[in-house]
Amino acid sequence: MRGNTVIITGGASGIGRAIGLEFARRGANVAFNYIDLPGRGIAEQALLTETALRAHGVSVYADRCDVRDQDAVRQFVATVQAELGSVRYLVNNAGIARDGALWRLGSDAWRDVMDTNITGAFHCTQAVAAIFREQHGGRIVNIASIQAFQPSFGVSAYAASKAALIGLTRSAAVELGPSNVTVNAVAPGYVRTELLETLPEDVIERAKKDSVLGRLAEPEDVANVVVFLCTPEARHITGQVIFVDGGLSIT
């Protein structure tokens, strides 16, 4: 991977940060975007992530970019190419949740989730498609969720967006396959990130209990699978959904 470039959406913290660090450990240049979120200190987290990535001796580019804005995404990708060189990998990780019973869920909340989780992934995929087709090679990995298959109460928007992302994964795999581009999805279960801390303790304990392995995933558990799907060893895997859920999906 040394010398190639990965774009990771929502890469300032959590799973996105872990993915970036694993790519950097393997010598890939890393570009990631982020947006400011109230009370989250994302800009500060982005700066810390940049520093951690550069410690691996790779080139890094980070900037604010809202994946819902198609023009902004195109400009971000063009700048990454100019700054870091050839883009070989895309990880569509950016995502939000607006939880609530569907009969109380406002249309604005629904649109926010859909625009970010699925339309944003489409914008990014479309932006790199021309690059990958021209160079006859590339890897795309979408971060889905077990909620697309086994939704909990109150996650209708999130679950629907992740199910749609799996549909995008498979259709993009069909369309980009002839250009030697693989497109896969990783479906995590419960992962130990700061967002998990917003869930009630009983929900977290039940997730541990229901897991075959009896534990939550660490961000690195997801990152390792994402990066594997971008290696030459995974060149014949495409259109697939890989569960990283500790066995939640089989219980």
Phi, psi and omega in degrees: 000347185303129178092343176271166186238138174246140170253126180238119178277142182062045189265010185283332186211174173060223182298318180301318178296316179298321178296315179300318180294324179290320175298316181296322178300330180267006173095005180278144171287145188236128171241136176216153178246167177201165172229157178284131178237136182304128175073008184255341181060043185295320181299319178294319178296323179297320179295318178296321179294318176305313182298316180296322180292315181297335179297342178273002177079021180252165176277145185224140172226128179223142179198161174290135177197124179269115184295346177287342183262106185299317180296320179296321179295315180300318179293321179298314181296318179297320179292320177301315178301317181292325184275320189244349181092200190305126175271124180246339187225142173230130174241111177275092185253336185302131180194152178226165176228143173229088188280151177159151178306139188299332180283352176249352185287122180285156181294329178295318179295317178302312181296321179302315181293313181296316182297324181279307192283326182245313179294323177298318178295322176297315179303315183291318179298316179297322183294327180266347185302316181296321178296311183295321180293320181293320181271000179053054176170147177168165179226133175235131176233126179256136179269103179268218181191150173299338180296340176292337184250323181228073185292144172275175177292137171085016182238033186301316181294314181296313181298318180295320181294322180286327174295319177296324178296325176293321175298318177296320178303311184289320180291321177294325177298320179294315187284327184263349180306316180299343177263017179063038178246126175261145179226119181226168177234147173245130182246095178286158168269231178272123184243139184284086175234177181295332178293330179295332181293345179277350181276150176300147183300324181293329177293317180294316180295323179293323178297318177297315183295321182284340178289136177300325182273351176071027181207167173273160175278150168266154179307326181295331178298321178286317182301319182298321180288319179302312182293320177305318182294348178259001181271163176300332180296338181255021188296339183255017177252120177206151180071020185252158173244119180256120180277132173235076193226011180065018179093007179303325185285353180248005180260000000 
